[in-house]
Amino acid sequence: MLRINEEAARCLLCADAACTKECGKGMKPDRAVRAVRFENTVAAADFLDSDVCSGCEGGCESACIHYDIPIRIREMAAKLKEYKRKGAGSFEPDLSIDFCGVHCENPFFLSSSIVAGDYEMCARALEAGWGGVVFKTVGFFMPDEVSPRFDITGEHGRPFDGFKNLEQISEHSLEYNLDVFRRLKKNYPDKVLIASIMGQTDEEWTELSRLVTEAGADIIECNFSCPQMTEKGMGSDVGQSPELVRRYTELVKKGTNIPVLAKMTPNIGNMEIPAAAAAKGGADGIAAINTIKCILGVDESSFVSLPPVAGKCSVSGYSGKAVKPIALRFISDLAHCRELEGLELSGMGGIDSWKDAFDFIALGCRNIQVTTAVMQYGYRIIDDMISGFRSFMLEHGIHSVEEIVGRAVDKVVSADELDRSTVIFPRFRKNQCLGCGRCVISCNDGGHQALELVDGRVHFMPKKCVGCHLCVLVCPGRAIDGGGKRIPKLNCNAG
């Protein structure tokens, strides 16, 4: 049976998709596959008509340039019929939101990085539908960059598990960047421009604040968190010092009358401490997280860590899907911190779909920032972020993004508050079991020996089961889920 999400994951996500160009029936298979890839399956059904595709000879599949087996577009079309939107709803969801008192048409922004590094790039992103941009960090400091500067965990050419970069702040002059700000605000007055700044001295922080305000920035983000600056006393060196965070925040506020964000480093045990210092300095919001200090790996032939720069490398920032759970943990910590009450949160770290964005918003963020996903897939992912969020809101009767903000915060509690009184057994669907025994291996070697394989069939022994659900997570056939009986611990060994 075709699993459309796995099939979509094989797609190359071509820039000028041959499948859609070949289709003479008005379908858009590339958009449908991309929508599935970015967890927007309901919208995918809008781009492929199963009735039309079922009678087609499959020119789109013949045109597919996949290096292996062409994407099975017609089978996907037939499957998508099950996901077609049941009704459009009686309202139009409002994706706009006010962040730090600034109105944003949607919460989706580019984060401060190469994806928002010059006028042409930002203009294309804003025209694509992004609500705003956080321009790549500007300052008086001019970096001297290395080559190569990027590497990944995972297989090259496939979706990144994680991404390492060695870049510093903008390599353009401050004068050039200020001119870009003026042009962006002139040509896109309804979009939001956040200026990320980084100084080296007290005077520079205040002067940068004044200059970007005069150039038209709507919000300032203080970069207290870049982990790969070559100069001491910059980036994450600042973010790990509550005193410096407080002082520099005060100096930035001195030079501006617009909202100020403090961007936090995750390379610290307790982010609330410097965040609270930023609040004392007058910050209007907190942005988190910046990249995590890492060593990606070591080349087995040269013994050089990656990426190799003339035979050496250094510790630098890690981002991408792998860091999302860590980012969410920090966002939750900030949302629970009493010293930050009244401050806005801007969240980032591993976001590449509307569902990822939803997770951050539900934990208290009114603003979302994206970099690594754009580096992989381009600005076009905004289509599915907006469409996916809209579909979710329609399905659940949610009229505005504001209704979602922070709704998950109170459901994150300390470990001692969790219910430890019951066991939830896994549920086995024998007709879907492949008989591979993966669940048995995992349960025996990494669990509680509650499963055994008998004549190619899995046998469950409830007296040994503690409800850990490891079997659910390893089953390749999806024949096990967590929907079994909930039993009080006192009775769970009754048979």
N, C-alpha and C positions, 0 to 999 in steps of 0.2 A: 504494500500500500504506500502510495506516494505521500511523503511528509513535506508539505510545501515550504516550511521554514528551512528544512535541510536542503531542499532543492534550490531555494533562493540563495542560501549561503554559498552555493557553488558558482553563482553568477559572477562574471567579471565586472559588472556594473560599468559597461563601456561608456565612453564619452559621447560617441555618436553611434548609438546602438543599431547594428545591422538588422536585428530582428524587427524593430519597429519600422525601419526604412523599407523593409521587404513587404510588410503587411499592407495589403490593398483593401482591407476591410475597415479601416479606421480604428483598429485596436492599437493599444500602446503597451505591448508586452514588457518593454524595459521599465516603464513606470510601475506596472503591476508587480514585477519581480522585486523592484527596489522597495516598494511599499511593504512587501512581506518581509524583506530583509531588515527593515527598520521598524518592525513590530506594529505595522499599520495595516493589518490584513483586511479589515473591513473596507478601507479605501481602495485596496488592491482590486476588489471586485468591480470598481467603477471603470477600470481600464481594460478589462477583458470580459467579453460576453461569452458565456459557456455555449450558448446555442450557436452563435456564429463560429466559434472556434472548433466546435465538434464536427462541423461540416467542411472544415478547411483542410487542404492538403498539407499544411505545415510548412509553408515557405519560410516562416519566421525561424523555425527550428533548423531548416537547411542553411539559413543564412548565419546562424549562430557561430561565432568564431571561437567558441570555447576550445581549449587545447585538448580536452578529453571528450566526454559525451555531451552533445548539445543539451541545453536546458529544455526540459520537457514542458514546454509552455502550454500545449493543449491539455495535458493532464492537470496542470496547475489551474487552468481556466475552469475545468470541470469541478475541481475541488473547491475553488473559490466561491462557487455558487452557494455553498453551505454558509459562507461568511457574509454574504451580501446584506447590506444594511436593511433592517426590517422596516424602518421608518425614519424620516428625516427629522422628526420631532416638531414641536410647535413653536420653537424659538431659535434664535441665532446665538450660539454661545459667544460670550464676550471674552476674548483673549487678552484684552488690554489690562494694564495694571499700573498703579502708581508706586514708584520705587524711590525712596528718599525724597518724596514730594515732586518727583518728575514723572510726567505721564509717558508711558511706553505702550506702543501699539500691541506688543506682545512681550513676554519675558525673555525671549531668546536673543542672546548677544554673542558676538565673537569675543573671545578673551584676548588679553594682551599678549600678543605673540606675532609670529611671522604672518599668520592669516589675516592680520589687521595692521599691516606694516607700511602701506602707502595709499595714496588717494584712489588709484584705479581699483585696487583690491577691495577697499572699503565701499566704494561706490557700487561695484558689482554685487557685493553682499547685501547692501541695503536695498538695491533694486530687486534682489532675489526674494526679499521678504523678512530679513532679520530686523528685529526691533531696534537694534543699535549695535555699536562697536565699542570695545575697550581697546583703544589704539595701543600698539606696541610701546612699551615703556620708553619715555623720552627723558633726557637729562643733558647736562653739560658734558658728561663723560662720553667719549667716543670709543666703542669697543673694537678690538682687533680679533676677528673671528677665525676659527680653525676650519679645516676641511680634511675629511668629512666631519659632520657635526651631529648626525642622527644615526640611530640604530634601533632595532626592535627585538622584543621577545616574540617568538612565533615564527612561522615560515614566511619567508619573503614573498610578497605578492598576494598573501592572504590577509584577512583581517588581523590587525595587530592585537596581541595579548597586552603588550605594554610598549611604551615608546620612550627612548632616551634621547635627550637633546643637550647640546653644549652651548647653545646660543645665549647671548647676554641681552642687553637692551638695544634699542634701535641704533642701527649703524648710520642712519641719516643725521645730518646736522639738526640742531634744535631749531634753527631758522626755517629749514625745509619743513620740519614737522609742524611747526606753528602755522605755516602757510597752508599745509594740508588741512589742519583743523578749520581754518577760516573758509576754505573752499567747501569742505564737507557740510558745514553749518549753513552756508549760503545756498548750496544746491539741494540739501536734504534737511530743511528746517524742522520737519516733523519727526525726524529720527533722533535718537539719543546718542550723544558723543561723550564717552567717558575717557578722560585723559589719565593714563597711568604715568606716574612720575617717580624719579629716583634721584636724590641728591647725595652729595658727599660731605657737605658742611651745613651748618644751621642756615647760613645765608642762601645756599642753593635751594634748600627745600622751600623756603618762603618765596624766593624769586621765581622758581618754577611754578609754584601755585599761582602767583600773580599773572605770569605770562600765559599759561594755558587758559586761565579764566578770561583774560582779555581776548584770546583767540577764539572763544566761543564754546568751550567745553561746558557740558551740562552738569557733570559730576567729576570729581577727582578721585583717582584710586592711588593710594600710596603703596608702592612696591617695597614692602618690608620683607620679602620672602624669596627672591630668586636665589637658587642654591649654587649657581655656577659663576658668580661674578669673580673676575680676576683681581679686583681691588678689595682690600680689606675694609671693613666697616660699611659694606654695602649689601643690599639684598637680605638674605637670611641671617647674616651677622647681626643686622638690626632687629629682625623679627624675634630673635631669641633673647633680646634684652628689653624687658618691660620699660625700663627707664628711657631708653632711646626711642622706643615706640611712642611713649607718651609725649616726649619732648618734640619729636619730629611731627607728630600729629598736631600739636599746638602751633608749631611754626607754619605748617601748611594752612591751618585754619586762619592764621594771622594774615595770610596773603590772598584770601578769597572770601567770597560770600555765597559760594555754591556748596552743595553737600560733599562730604569727604568720606571715602571708604579707606579702611586699613586692610591690606591684603596680607593674610597670615601664612606663615610657614608651617608645614606639618612635621618639620624636623625638630620636634619638641614633644615632650611627654604630655603637657597640659596646655592646650592652646588658649584656654580661658584666661590664663594669667596675662599674656601680652595683649589679648583682645580687650580685657578689662582696662589695661593701661591705655589703650587707644581710646576707649570710652572716656576715661578721665581727661584725655587730651582734647576731647571735643569731637571725636569721630561720629558721623551720622550712621555709619554702617560698617559691617565686617564682610570681607570677601575671603572665601576659603574653598578649596585649598590650592596652594601653589604646588609645584612638583616635589616629589620625594627624592631625597638624595639616594643614589644607587650606584652599584657597579653591575653592569648588565651581564657580564660573563667574561671568560678568558678564552682566547683563540688557542686551540690545542697545538697548533704548529709553531706559533710565534710567542706564546705565553703573554700576549698583550691583551688587556681588557678592551672592550668594544665601546664605540668605534675606534679603530686604530688611527692615531694621528702621528705620523712619522715615527712609528714604533712605540708610542706611549699613549696613555689615556688618563682621564681623571674622574673622580666622583662628580656626578651631575644629576640633573633632574629626570625623574621617571613619571610618566603620565599614561593616559589611555585607560581602557576598560578595566585593567587589573587594579587600578587605584580607587575605583568607585566605592567599594565597601569601606575603605579607609576614609575617604572624603565624607561619606555619609555619617560615619561615626563622629568625625569632628564637627560636622554641621549640627548633629544632635546635641553634642556637648555644649556648643554655643547657644543653641536654642533653649537649653535648660538652665543656662547661667543667669542668675538673678542680677548680676552686675551689668548685664547687657540688655536688660529690659528696655524696650523702646528703640533699640537699634535695629536697622534692617540687615538682612543677610543676603549676600550674593553667593551662589554655590557653583562650584565647578569641580571636575575630576571624573573622567571616564564617561561623559555624557555623549551618546551618539543616537539616541532615539527619544521619542516623546515620553516613553515609559521611564527612561532614565531621568529626564527632566521632572516628571511627575514625582519621583522619589524625593528629589531635593526640595521641591515645592511643598510636598506634604510634610516635610520636616522643618519647614519654616522659611524657605527662601522665596523672595519675591522677584528675584533676578537669577538668570541662568547663563553661564558662560561656557563656550565650547571652543576647543582648539584641535585636539588630536583627531577627532572624527572628521573635521573639515579638511585636515591635511590628507586624510585617506580618501574621502568621498566627495569633497567639494562643497561649495555653498548650497548646492541643490538639496542637501538633507533637510533644509528648513521646510521644504514642501511637506515632508512626512511628519516633521515635528508639529507643524501647525495642524495638518489634517488629522493626525493621530490624536492630538489633544482634543480637537473639536469633536471627533467621533466618540471619544470617551465621555466628554461632557454631555453630549446628546443622549448617549445610552443611559447615563446615570442621572439625568435631569439636573445637571449642574450648570447654572447660568453664567457664572463668572469664575475666572481663575482665583480670585480672592477667596472664594468659598473653599478652596483646597488648601490654601496656605496654612501650614502648621497643624493640620488635622491628625497627623501621626505622632506628634511630639509627645503627648501624654501616654502613648502606648509603648514608649521606650522607657523601661524601668530598670532599676538595679537588679542584679542577679538574685538577691535575697527576697525580692518581691515576686518572683515567678512562681506559678502554680506547680508544685512538686507532688501533688496528691494523686495524680492519675497516670495511667499508661494508655497511649493510643496505639493500637495494633495496626500494622500495615494491612492493606486489602489486596488480595491476589485475584487476578483475572486469568483463569486457567486457559481460556480460549485464545488469549494473546501471548501466552508464554511460549518462548522459542526453545526452551529446554537447554539454554546455553550454560546455565549454572553459575553465571557471574555473581548473582546475589548470594549463592551458597558460599562461594570462595570468600567474598567480602565479609559475610556474616561470621564464617568460621575463623578467618584470619584477622579480622579487624573489628569484630562485633561480639556477639554473645552466644554463638553456636546454636541459633534457633532455627536454622534451615538445613535441610539435607536433600541431596539429589537421589531419587529412587526411580530407577528405570526411565531416566530422562525426564522425570517430573519433579517439581519442587515440593517438598513436604515441609509444612510449617509446624513448629513445636511451640505453642503459645506459653508454656510454662517457663521457657527459657528467654522469651522475648522481653526486652525492656523498653520497646518502642522508640529506639534510636533513629529508625528510618533510613539507615545506611543502604538497605536493600532497595528502597525506593529510588535513591539517587544513582545507583549503579546500573539499574535494569535498562538494557538497550532497547528492549521491546515495549517499554512503557506498560508492562503488564502488572506493575505494582504501584499503588498510590497510598497516600496517608489517610484514606477515608475509612479505616476500620473502626472497630469498637473502642470506645473510651471506657476504661475500667479502673475503678479505685485500686490503688496499689495493694491494699489489704486483700483484695479479691483476685488480683491478676494471676496468681498461681493456682487458681481453682480448677484450671483445665479448659 
